[in-house]
Amino acid sequence: MQSQHDAADPIAARMRAMMVRAPLAVAFVAAGRFEVVSEHFNHLFGHGDETDLTGTDQRASVVSDSAHQALQARIGTAFGAGRPLDEEVEFVRRDGSRFWGRLQATPVHWEQPAGEAMWILDDVTAARQQRLQPTWSAKHDEVTELSNRREMERRLAEHVGSRRHEPVSVLFVDIDKFSEILQGMGAEVADHFLYGLGQMLITKVRASDTVARLENDHFVVLLPDCDQHYAQIVAEKIRSSIAGYRLRWGLHRARVKASLGVVQLQPSLDTVDAVLGAGQLACAEAKAAGGDSVRVFISSGSYEELAGA
């Protein structure tokens, strides 16, 4: 039955329902204390039905006094610069065990950066252990956590010159005017944007595909068992998704578009460099046409337009 308080304050009732049922570890903090915490946030720290972090000091969740003071200083610096804090922090559970959490902290009101803040937390202990393995760092880009150039070239080499009959395609993605858009935002904002963009690209392809960051704002997508026709469809979906993507990072806002080149592997492209070069040439043609478009590499010096702005 709905309580009189909930009936009088439906917003508060919705907030309570969300904090209990949403599968999100979120907390509101102020003056060094947890004011309100979600059920999932409690569980991350080893609390259950009998205990609750609400009203407790944040210090108890961090491994040491010095670590807590350093974290508060970094939060203050980030908020003062108009950006959230987004980093991995080592936390302590109720039973004394430790875990690594990705903390995303944002002021509730940007005009009051020293006031109440919202924390969103993900347990990244397993992912962090994986990233610390030498084999992981050798194959992945540090900023985006996508495959790096070396790993993309290795995977592409498995298909170049293959006698297997399934078609393989490659997309070359170049963000239009990236340096101009992010000018003045700083390296940290740029890295956050590239990470978010890379994660968005992964959602637009199959699990069997590979998304890699070659360098700067250049990405490549390897599409096994995918002919030129379907590669064009994927490319257009990616182009449209990037055009609709918004960088929201604290007080920073930006919109971007991209140029894409599509190439299906063929006998005349007999090396990895030749395939990537063909994709890059088609991408350059898309840029020359004004960007926010897709071009398909047909043969040497020939391109087909798929979409244009």
N, C-alpha and C positions, 0 to 999 in steps of 0.2 A: 504494500500500500504506500502511496506517495505521502511523504511527511508534509506537515504544514510549512516547514522551512523550505523544502524543495519546491513546493507549489508557489511559494512567495519569491523564490530566487531560482528560476529554471536554468539560468546560466551556471550557477554553482552546482546544480544537480547534474548537468551535463558534464561538467568538469570532473566531478567525483566519479561518474560512470566511466569516463574515459581513462582516468588514472587507475581504475581497478581493472578494466577489461582490455584496454589497448595493449598489444604486444610490443610495448615501447618502454624502455628504461628512461624515464624523464623525471626531473625534480626541479622545484623552484627553490632558489637559495637566496638568502639575504642576511647581511651582517654576520657572515661566517657560520650560519646555521641552515640546515635543511628545513624549509618551511612546509613544503608539501612534496610527497614523493609518490611515484606510481608503484603498483604492486610488483611490476617487473623490476623496477629499480631496487626495491627492497630485496627481492630474491637474488639479484646479482651480488648483494653484500651479505647473503646468508640469513636474512631475516624472513620471518613467516607470519603466521596468524597471531603469534604471541608477542612478537617484537616488531618494532617499527623505527625507521630512521627519522621520522618526522620529529622536529624539535631538537635534534642532536647536533653537536658541533661537527663541522666538516673535517676538522683535524683528525678525528678518529678514523676517517675513511682513507687517509693517506699514510704512507709508510713511515714518515718521520716529521719532526717539527721543521727541519730545514727544507724538506721536499714540499711541505704544505706552504711555507712562506714563499718559496720560489714559484710555486704554482699560482698563488695569489698575485704575485708580482707580474707574472706573465699575463694573467687574465686582465689585470689593470692596464698593462701596456697595450694589449690588443684592443680592449674596449675604448681606451683613450684615443687610439688611432682609427676608430670607426670600423673595426672588423671583429668578427667572432674569434674565439680561441678554438682551434681544431688541432688536437695533438693526442698522442698516446701517453697515458699516465699510469704508473703502477699504483694500484689501490690495495686495500686490506679488507678482507671479509670479517664478519663477526667472530669467526673461530680462529682468526689470526693468519689464515692462508692468504696468499696474494694472487692477484690477477692483473693483466694489462687491459686497460679500457681505452677506447677511443672517445675522448671527451670533446663534445661540441657545446661550447658555452656561449650564450648570447644574452645581452641585456634585454629585459622585458620592454624597457623604453630607452631608445638610443639617446634621447636627450638627458637621461639620467644614468650614465654608464656605471656609476658607483652604487646604484640602487639594486633592486631585485633582478636576478638573472635566471635564465632557464638552462639547465644542463640536460643534454641527451647523451646517453652512454651505451657503447657496444663493447662486449667482451671480445677482444681481438688477440687473446693469448695464443691460440693455436695459429692464427694467421701470422702473428709476429714471429713465432718460433720457425715457421716455414720460411719467412722472408730472411731470417738470419742464416739460413743454410747457404753455403757457397754456391750450390747448384742453382738456387733460386735467383740470387743476385746476378749470376752470369747470364740468365735468360730473360730477365725482366727489367723494364725501365723503372728507375727509382721514383720518379715523380708520379707517373700514372698507374704503376703496377701492371701495365700491359706487357706483352712480349716486347723485347727490344729488337733492334735491327738485326743483330747476330742471330737471334732465334727465328725471326721471320725469314731470313735468308736460308737458314738451315731447313726450315719446313718447306719453303718454296722449292729448294733444290731437290726435294724428294719427288716433286711433280714434273720439273723441267726435264724434257727428254724421256719421260716415262712411256713405256709401251702399253700401259693401261689405257682403256678406251673411254673412261669417264672424263667429261669436260672439267676443266679447272679455270677459274677466273680470279682476277685480282683487281681491287679497287685502290686507287691512290687518292687520298683526301688531303686537301690543303685549305686551311682556314683563311678566308679572305681578309686582308688588311689587319691581320692579328696584332702586329706591333702597334699600329695606330690606335686600335680599340683599347688596348691595355696600357697605353702610354700614360705614365704617371701613377698607375695603380701599384706598382712594385712587384718584385719577383714572387713574393708569397701569394698575392692575389692571383697572379698569372698561373702559378703552379696549382692552386686550388681549382681554378677554372679548367686547366688541362686535365686534371684528375677527374673532375665531374664530367667533362666532355668524353673522356675515354670510357668511363663507366656507362654513360648513355649509349655510346656506340656498341658496347657489348650487348645491350638489350635489343638491338636492332638486327642481330645476326643469330645464326644457329650455334648450338654448343660445340659443334664440330668445326666451326670456322675459327680463324685466328685474327685477332685485332692487335696491331703493333704500332708503337710510336717509333718512327724512324729518327726524327730529330725535330726540335722546335715545335712547330704546329703542323707537322706532316705525319699523317697516319696511313697505314696500309692495312687492308682487310683481305685475307686469303680465303677463298670460297671453293673448297673441294666439291667435286660432283655438282658443279653449277655452270651452266652454259652462259653465253653472252646475253641471251634474252632475259634470263632470271637475274643475272648480275646487274643488268640495267634497272630492273625493278627494285633490287636491294639498294642500288646507288641512289635512285630517286627517293626512296624511303629515308635514307640517311641524309640526303640533301635537305629534304623537307623538315626532318627532325632537328637538324642543326639550326636551320632558319628559325625554328620555333623555340630553340633553347635560350634560356635566360641565365646570365650570370648574376646571382644575388649573393653577395658576400659582405655581410655587414651593411655599411652604407654605400657600397660599390654596386653599380648596376651596369650591365653591358649586354648588347645583342650582337650576334655574329651570323655570318653566312659562310658557305664553303663551296669550293670548286672540286669536282670529282672527275677522275679519269678511270675508264673501265677497259680492261684488256682480258681477252680469253687466251690461254696458252695455245700456241700453235708451233708447228715445226720450225718456222723461220726465227722464232724467239728461243734460241737454243741455250741461253745462259740466264742465270738469275738476274744479272745486270741488264740484260736485254729486256726481260719482262718488266722489271721495275722502271727501266728507261721508257718503255712504251706507255706504261701507265702515267708516268710523269709528263710525257709529251702530251697525252690526251688531257691531262689536268691543266697543263699550261695553256692549251687551246681553250679550255673552259674559262680560265682566268682572262685570257685575251678577249673573250666575248663579253666580259663584264662581270664575271663571277656568278655565284649562286646558280650554277648550272652543271650539267653532266655532259661529258663527251666520251665517245666510244672509239677506241683504237681499232681500226679495221685492218689496215696494212700500212707499210711504211709511207708516212706522209698523208695518210687518209684518216678522216675522223667523221663520226656520225653524231649529230646533235640529238640529245635526248630531252633536255629541259634547259630553259634559260630564263633569266630574270629580265 
